[in-house]
Amino acid sequence: IAAGEVLFTNGSGATAPGLGGSGGTLVVNAETITLGTGAKSVDGFGRVALEADKAILGRGAGTIDFGSANLAFAAPLLSAESGAAQDWTTTGAFQLTGTSSAAAVDTLGARLSITAASIVQGGRIDLAAGSLSLRATSGDVVLTSGSVTRAAGVVRNFYDQSLRIAGGRIALTADQGRVDAMAGSLIDLSGSGAKAGTLAIVSAQAALLDGVLRGDDGGSFTLDTGSIPSFAALADKLAASGFNGDLSVRLRAGDLTIDGTTRASSFALAADAGSILVTGTIDVSGAKGGTIALSARQDLTVAAGARMRGQAEFGWDD
């Protein structure tokens, strides 16, 4: 299929018999490819390639089930129009490629969810003040070097007034594998002067955050993982990236030592199977003071010299 613009939509809610089989290839070439409203399905193909010169977009409320096809999306930009709510699924692999040179789409508050066996994000995904979910059901979620994954806040002008809209949410989930944000990748949840957004990671194995994170002083972070090699390194990375809002960590296996300095507006840590040892500083001080919650299946130990601070503006250290 080749055209200036290609739109996949099912506004009537109709259904049609499947093609059967799984060995074919569907290739769509266009300036813009839009996945629109309604429930849609694409079957009979082992590979689906969507190749857009400008953008691949979601529009309105819709779903699309690609069956077991491996998805190869290539475009300078993957995004969704304002208010869109889109769910794209396959039991095959998903890969996005493309140079991030296109101008941003005028979008606000869209939601996009992509579920596949494994996910390789090698392009540019941009959802201003929106919500993005990338979920791998059996493999890894990988953000390659040069990729941009953004749900940052924006400034909108209304006549003589400017409105700052907070950053959105990015969820990276690997049900059985790991989440790997490679060096040279960018995850941007900055707030543009408003409240920054939330980065939520679920990784059965480990979460590798070697790329650039932008939390813009106030970003929140949640992590549910099977392994944390160094908590101090994670805390330093988050602090340097501006993720010092609400911080929540769940470790599914093993013990954890909280060393170094962790700063947040609130902090919660749970060790499902092991122990927690606090040797460093946990600081949730602020204008109102924050909360610290520690939960361990085994021992919970606060070593001599460790500090936990929850000072309010005119209060005392907890």
Salt bridges, closest charged atoms under 4 A:
GLU5 OE2 - ARG59 NH2 3.86
GLU31 OE1 - LYS54 NZ 3.57
GLU81 OE2 - ARG59 NH2 3.08
ASP87 OD2 - ARG111 NH2 2.93
ASP106 OD1 - ARG156 NH2 3.10
ASP126 OD2 - ARG124 NH2 3.30
ASP126 OD2 - ARG150 NH1 3.51
ASP140 OD2 - ARG178 NE 3.95
ASP175 OD2 - ARG135 NH2 2.67
ASP180 OD2 - ARG178 NH2 3.63
ASP188 OD2 - ARG150 NE 2.98
ASP188 OD2 - ARG214 NH1 3.84
ASP224 OD2 - ARG250 NH1 2.97
ASP224 OD1 - ARG252 NE 2.70
ASP272 OD2 - ARG250 NE 2.67
ASP283 OD2 - ARG263 NE 3.99
ASP283 OD2 - ARG309 NH1 2.91
ASP317 OD2 - ARG307 NH2 3.63
ASP317 OD2 - ARG309 NE 3.65
